[in-house]
Amino acid sequence: MSKLTALALSIAVLGGVWAFLALNPLAGVALVWVGFIAWGCYFHTGGDDAALQKTIAGMSFGAVMAGVALYLVSAGTLAGLGALAAPVIIAVTVFPLVIVAGMNLLSVVPANVYGYAATAGLALTAGTAGNATAMDLTNPVILVAISVVIGALFGMVSGKLAGMLGK
């Protein structure tokens, strides 16, 4: 079997398993779409042990920075700026996503951005922007971080399975 066919098959099978888990027993604990973003990020980052670490660290860091932004906006920080408050807060919290790229674990800027975007997107569409400090599964940062870890691990497993099938 070709390496490409092996990878396609392993991702297809494990993708189905991931979807079943995230949409059924892990519903409300893990987000299928965030897991797939992390899975893709794992391969885009190199598909090895370092990629696993950088995907989880970068996407989780991005989620935390988005959580900071969500908290600051929800708390009315800089409300005196009117319509400029949220854009200024976003600018301030996005800056670290890139500036930290000198640190090995956070060197994959797209991973950092994916985590930020997934968290902000979840919070804004689910109406949970004000839950960024909740210590439960209503907190979009926690949901994204859990989904990132599981999704990146599925990426790693699919790569290893593809390696076995492609021999």
PyMOL commands that set and color helices and strands:
alter all, ss='L'
color gray80, all
select helices_A, chain A and resi 3-23+32-44+49-74+79-102+104-106+109-126+129-131+140-165
alter helices_A, ss='H'
color red, helices_A
deselect
rebuild
show_as cartoon
